[in-house]
Amino acid sequence: MFPAPLLTLLLFLSITESPVKAANSPTSVPITSRLNFSNGTYNLVAHDRARLQALRDHSKHGQRLINVPLTNNVFSYSISVDIGNPPTSYNLILSSGSANIWVGASTPYQRTVTSVNTHQPVSVTYGLGFFDGIVYRDTVTVGPGLTVIGQEIGVAQYSVGLNGYDGIFGIGPVALTLNTLVLTPQVPIPTVTDNLFNQDTIFLNVLGVFFEPYAGQQRATTGQLTFGGTDPTLHARVTYTPVTNLPPASDFWGIEQSITYGGAPILANAVGIVDSTHVLLAIATDAFQLYEAATGGQLDPTTGLLVITGNQYNALQNLDFHISGQIFSLTPNAQIWPRALNARINGQLGLIYLIVRDIGTPTGQGPYDFVNGYVFMQRFYTVFDTTHSCVGFSQTGFTAAVTN
């Protein structure tokens, strides 16, 4: 997806070894990005704050699956999944912050000869919505050669929060399925990836996630999800970092990192999560204040984002993420919201908005000190490795793109 010379350069510059060895033909499926136009403008900060509040509730009350309506932002990433025999196709939102798979929000679930009603009620709570339903076992196919026999899926009898999608395809750790079975809350539900691995369909319990940043036009396919490994044509050498053992981040794809801006520290080594359904980059209050002062950004009351002038944009420095001894740099262009989409967030034409926001608590005083949302994942190939309990990142052909 990007020129061979650039890939060669990226491979040369990358030095960290990957724990993912040669697998039995990792298989990729397309990810579709939809630009949501149906509900007017979006307040990204309000969306992410609601999601963070749900995360805080999780840490206080032990709620294992939390989310806000996943279509309540400008972009939604989804994959097509076939269920049953004969199969029905469902368009499911991809979420690394959840682990259940469920359908029925839009297209009704079709029972076939492979459907088995377990009669187990399931209830998944979101920040601003939920679904209630029954667990079925069925045949689930996510791509060529990627079929799970007897996958447990939620079939919604009532749902709130998804507009134009059929459900959710969770790619988070299996711990996030705890407390979703109503009668047996401490029993986990194996994820699709777990079952692909357990049924010897894939050699490693690994997912590779590739998102393209917005490039000024709507394309049908803007990403790729790889089961059983990664797609080396899309990334350079991957740097891996262990999933943190500090709760509540340990339930998610939680990692440790530090952040510098222009070489100056703004966030010391801290614990947070990687979440594809969180839009922006959220950092602890004290780190945000340092970033605000360094960039000269002013808080815009309409969007809730920092706004900068053209001269300030020209003076922006790299925002560097220090992970397992490697540096992942958000370039100046990667730190701004796509200007072609300003109207979608109720912003003004010609203004420049930054994608870094205040998480709402000082370093060490909240459940998470950062959330690397999809604005981060659009610039770095991301690997969720259950086999080795780690998360990996790599540069792509879009890491230094100037599409915003």
LUMBA-225654 format. One record per residue: x, y, z of N, C-alpha, C in turn. Coordinates in steps of 0.05 Angstrom, whole numbers, plus 5000, padded with zeros to 4 digits. Example, Ala and Ser with C-alpha at 12.3 -4.5 7.8 and 13.67 -1.06 7.14 Angstrom:
% LUMBA-225654
526448865156524649105156526449345156/525749555142527349795143525850015157/
END
This chain:
% LUMBA-225654
501649765000500050005000501750255000/504450225002506150464999508650384984/510050584973512250524955514350354967/515550184949517649994959520050144971/521050364959523350504971522750594999/520250695004519650785032519550545051/518450325041518450085058521249995065/523050005045525849935050527150105070/526550375068527650555088526650505116/524050445118522850395144524050135156/524449935139525649685149528449735159/529949905145532649965153532750105179/530850295183530950455207529950305232/528350095228527249945250529149745261/529349725288531449545299530449345319/527849365326526949195348525848935337/526648715348525748455339522848405347/521448265330518648185334518447915346/516647875366516247605376514447435359/513247555338511547415320513247275299/513547015301515146865282513346785259/514446635240512946555216510546395224/508246475215505746345222504746195198/502646035202501345895180499546085164/500746235147499346405128497346585142/498146795156496246985167494447085145/491847125152489847195132488747465139/488447635119487447915123484747955111/483248125124480548205114480448515114/478948625095478748915093477249045116/478149285124476649455143475549685127/472949735132471649955118471250195137/471950425128471550675143469250825131/467350895148465151055139465151335151/464851535134464651805144461751855150/461151905176458351915185457252195179/455052195164453752455157450852465168/449952255180447052235186446052415208/447852475228446952615252448152885256/448753025234449753295237452653305247/453453505262456153535271456653375296/459153335303459953165326461753325344/461353285370463153395390465053165399/467453165387469352955393470052935422/470453165435471253175463469053055480/466553135475464353025490464152715487/464552625462464452335457466652195473/469052295472471252165486471052185516/469952415526469552445555467552235565/465452195550463451995558464651725559/466351665539467751405539469651375563/471051595569472951585592471351555618/469051685620467451655644466551365648/465851235625465150955627467650785636/469950855626472450725635472850755665/472350995675472651045704470550875720/468150865709466150705723466950415723/468250325702469250045701471250005724/473050195728475050155749473950155777/471650295780470450315807468550085813/467050005792464949815797465349535784/467649495771468249235760466649175735/465549375721464149325697466249265675/466149035663468248945646468049045617/465649105608465449195580464149465580/465649655571464649935572465150055544/463450245538463650375512461550595511/461750765491459650955484458750875457/456450985448455650915421457850955401/458550745387460950745371460650905345/458250965337457751125313457551425320/457951495345457651775353460251925349/461451895325463752055318463952075288/465952205278466052255249466552005234/468351825244469051585230468051345246/467351125231466950865243468350665226/469850485238471250275224469650005228/469249865207467649625209468749405191/467849155196468548925179465948775173/465948615152463748455144464148175155/462148065169462247805181459847635172/460347385164458247195156457647015179/455046975185454146805207451946625197/452246365204450146165197450746015171/448945825165449145665140446245605131/445345735109446845925093447446185108/449646315101450546545117448946805112/448746965132447847235130450147425137/450547625121452747815125451848035143/453648105162453148315182455448515181/454848765182456848975182457349055212/459648985223460149015251462349215256/461949395275463949585283466249445297/468649515289471049405301471749555326/472149415348472749545374474849395389/477149535394479249415410478749455440/476649605447475949655475473749475484/473049275469471049075477471848815466/470548595474471348325465468948155456/466548235462464248085453463748125423/462447925410461347965384458347935386/456948135375454048115376452848245352/450348155345448948245321446048305328/444648415309441748465312440948755316/442948945316442249225319440749335295/441349235272440049325247438949085232/440748935219439848685206439148475226/436748365225435948165245437647905243/438147775265439547525265437847315252/439047165234437646955219438446685230/436546535242437146265252437246075229/439345905229439645695208440245425221/440945235205441544965216443844965235/445545165234447945175252447445325277/445045445280444445615304443645435328/444845495350444145355375443645565397/441145565407440345755428441345645455/443145795468444145705494442345785517/440445965511438546065531439946225553/442346315548443846475567443346775561/442146915579441747205575444447355576/444847545559447247705558446447995558/447948155573447448445574450148595574/450448755554452948905551452349205555/453749325575453249605582455149785568/454150005559455750215546455550465562/457250665555457150915569454451055566/453351045542450851185536448850995522/449150745526447350555514447950275523/446550075510446949795518445649615498/446049355501444349165488443748935507/441348825505440548595519439748375499/440448125505439747925486440247645496/440547455478440947175484443447085469/445046905482447446795470446646555452/447546565427447346335409450146235403/450345985396452745875383452245845354/454145925337453645915309456345915294/456145855268458545865251459046155243/461446245248462246525242464646525223/464346665201466546685181467246985178/469847045183470747325181472347375156/473047165141474547195117475246925105/476546915082477246655069478846475088/477846245093479246055111479146125140/477646325148477446415176474646365186/474046115193471346025202471645905229/469845995248469645885275467145725276/467345475285465045305290464145345320/461645405324460645425351461445675366/461845895352462546145365460046245381/460546335405458446455421458146745413/455646815405455147095396452647195412/452647455416450247575428448247645406/445747575410443647645392441847845406/441948095397440548315411437548285408/436248305431433348335431432548635434/434448785445434049075448436749195449/437149415434439849545434439449845430/441349995440441450285437444350365431/444750545412447350655408448750605382/447650435365448850385338446850485317/447950635299446250745277447350645250/445850475237446650375211448550145211/449250045235450949805237449349585250/450349335247448949105257449849005284/452149105294453149025320456049095323/457348945340460148995347461848745344/464248785333466248565332468548645351/468548535375470548615395473148465390/475348615391478048495388479748555413/478348615435479748655460480348395474/481848405497482448165512479948035523/480047775526477647625534476547705562/478247825579477347915605475048115603/474948255580472748445576470048325573/469948055569467347925567466247845594/467847865615466847805642464647995650/462747895666460448055675458448125652/458547985630456648025609454547805608/455247565617453247355619451647395645/449047435643447447525666447447315688/447147055682446846855702449546745712/451646775696454346675703456346895697/456347115711457947355704460947305705/461947105720464747055722465746855701/464046785683464846605661465446765636/467946755625468546905601467446775576/467146935555466246835529468646845511/469646615501471946625483471446805459/473446965452473247145430473446995403/472847125382473147005355476046925351/477847105358480647055353481646825371/480646815396481346585413480446325400/478046315389477046065378478445995352/479146195335480746135312483346005319/484546095341487045985351486545705363/484545675379484045425393483145205373/481945285351481145095331483245055309/485645155315487945115297487645235269/485945445268485645585243487945785238/488845905260491146085259493245975278/495746025271498045915287498546075312/498146335311498546515333496046675339/495546725365493246885373494047175372/494147275347495247535342493447675321/493147935325491648105306493348335297/493548385272494848625261492748825251/492949075259490949275253492249505237/491149565214492149775197489849965190/490050215198488150425190489650635173/488250725152489250955137488051205148/489651425150488451685157486651795135/484951975142483152105123484852255102/484152205076485752325055484052505037/481852605046480352795031478252675012/478052405013476052274997475152025011/472751935005471651695017472151455000/473651265010474151014996472850785010/472250574995470850345006472550205027/475050165022476850025040479050205049/479250255076481350425086482850305109/483050035109484549905130484549605125/485849465144486149175141486549055169/485148835173485348675198486548405191/488848335203490148085196490047905220/489047655216488747455237491147265235/492347205258494547015260497347125256/497547385254500147505250499847785239/501647875223501548145211502048125181/501448345168501948365139504548535135/506848405129509348555128509448755105/507648745086507648935064506549205074/505449215098504149465108505849605129/507949475139509349595161512349515161/513849665177516649595181516949405205/519349385217519649205240518049305263/516749125277514849195298516349205325/515849415341516849435368514649335387/515249155405513249045423513749135451/511549165466511649245494509649065509/510248985534508448805548505848945555/503648795555501248895567501748935597/500949165607501449235635500049045653/501149005677499748845697498349015718/498149275713496949455732493949495724/492149425742489349465736488549755738/486449855725484749695707485749675678/488049815672488949805644489649515636/490349345655491049075648488848915636/486348995640484048865628483848925598/485049145590484849245562487549195549/487949315525490549315513492149555526/492849505551494149715567497249695565/498549925563501449935560502550155577/505250165578506650385591508150545569/508250805572509650975554510251245567/512151395556512651665564512451835538/512052095542511652275519513352525522/514652605500516052855499515053025476/515253285478514553465456516953635450/517853615425520253765417522653685434/522753445444524953345461524553405491/522553565498522153635527520053445539/520553335562518653145574516053285581/513753155575511153255584509653045600/510252785595508952575610511052365616/511652325643513552125651512351845647/513951635650512951365645510251325659/508251265643505551245654504051015641/501750945653500050725644497550825631/496850705608494350775594493650555575/491850615556490750405539490850495510/490750305492490350345463487550275456/486050455445483150415441482250525414/481450345396480650435369478050585368/476450565389473850705389473950965404/476351035414476851305425478051465402/476951705397477751855374480551985378/480752155398483052325401485252195417/487352355421489552275439489052425466/488552275487487952395513490452345531/491252565545493552545563492852675589/494352605610493852715637493853015637/492453135656492053425656494653585657/496553505674499053645675500653625649/500453395636501853365610500453535589/497853545590496353705571497053995574/497254095599497854375603500654445592/502554255595505254305584505054315553/503554135541503154125512501854385502/499754465517498254715510500154955510/501854975531503655205532505855195511/506754955505508954925485507954985457/505454915450504454955423503255235420/502455365442501055615441498155585434/497155345436494255295429492455425449/490155515439488055635455485555455454/484355415477482055245478479655365464/478555235444476255325429473755225443/471955405453469655315468467555165452/467655195426465655055409466354765405/468754715398469554435393470754295417/471754455437473154345459476054275453/476954335429479754275421481554525423/484154475424486054695421486154785392/486155045388486355155361488955315359/490355295336492855445332492755595306/494455795304494655945279496455805259/496555915234498255795214501155815222/502056045234504756075243505455875265/503555825283504055635304504255345293/502655295273502855025260505554995247/506555195235509255175222511455135243/510855215268512855185289512554935306/510454775299509954525315512454345314/512954205336515054005338513753725339/515353525336514353255338513353195367/511253045369510252935394511152645395/513052585413514452325412513452145434/512851895427511951695445514251495449/515151465474517451295480516351035491/516550815475515450555481517550345477/518150215499520149995499522750075484/523750305490526350395480526250515452/523950515439523650635413521950885414/522251055393520751305392518851295368/516351355374514251375353513351655353/513851795331513352085329510852145314/509052305327506852425313507952695302/508152705276509152945263507153175267/507953425260506153645263503453595248/503553485224501053435210499353225223/500653025236499152825250497852925276/498653155285497553265310495153445305/494353475280492053655275489753495263/487353595268484953475257484853525227/483853335211483653385182482053635176/483353835164482054095160479654075141/479653875124477253845106474853755122/475153665147472953565163472253765186/473254005185472654195206469654235211/468154245189465254295191463954065206/465053815204463753585216463953595247/465853755257466153775287465254055296/463754195278462754465284465054665286/467254605272469454785272469254985249/471055175248470955385228472855315205/471955385181473655345158476255505160/478455385155481055525156482455515182/481155435204482455415230483855145232/485755135250487354885254486954795282/485854545285485254435311487154205317/488054195342489853985351488253745361/489353505359487853265366488653155394/490153315409490853235437488953375456/487953225475486053335494486753255523/485553395542485953345570484253105579/485552905592484052675601482352725625/483052945640481353035662482352975690/484652835692485852785718488952815716/490252905737493252925736494552655735/497052645728498552405726498352245752/497651985749497651815772495051825789/493252005782490852035798488251935785/488451835761486151715748486751425740/484851275731485351005723487250975700/487351185683489051185659490351455657/492851465649494251715644494251795615/493451615598493251675569491451475556/490351555533488951375515489851445487/491151245474491951285447489651195429/488151395419485851335403486451275374/484351275357484951195329486551405314/486751655324488551845310491451755313/492051605334494751485337494951235319/492951065320493050815305492950865274/491951095266492051155237494951205227/496751265246499551315238501451085244/500550895259502350675267500850405265/501950225250500949945250500949845279/498749715286498449625314497949325315/499349185333499048905335498148835364/495948685365494848585391495548295393/497448225410498647965411497847825438/495847655436494947515460496847285467/498047165446499946945451502247025469/503347265465505647365481504847585500/502247645503501247855521502748115517/502648215492504048465487502548615464/503348865461502249035440504649135423/504349145397506449225380505749465363/507749625355507349855338509549865317/508849985294510750015273509950245255/512050365243511450565223510250445198/508650615184507450535159508050755138/506950715115507250915094505651165100/503951165121502351395128503351535153/505451425165506451545190507151845187/508351915165509152185160507552325139/505152215133503452335112502552605120/501952775101501053055106498253095096/496552885101493852885091491953075106/492753145131490953315147491153615140/
END
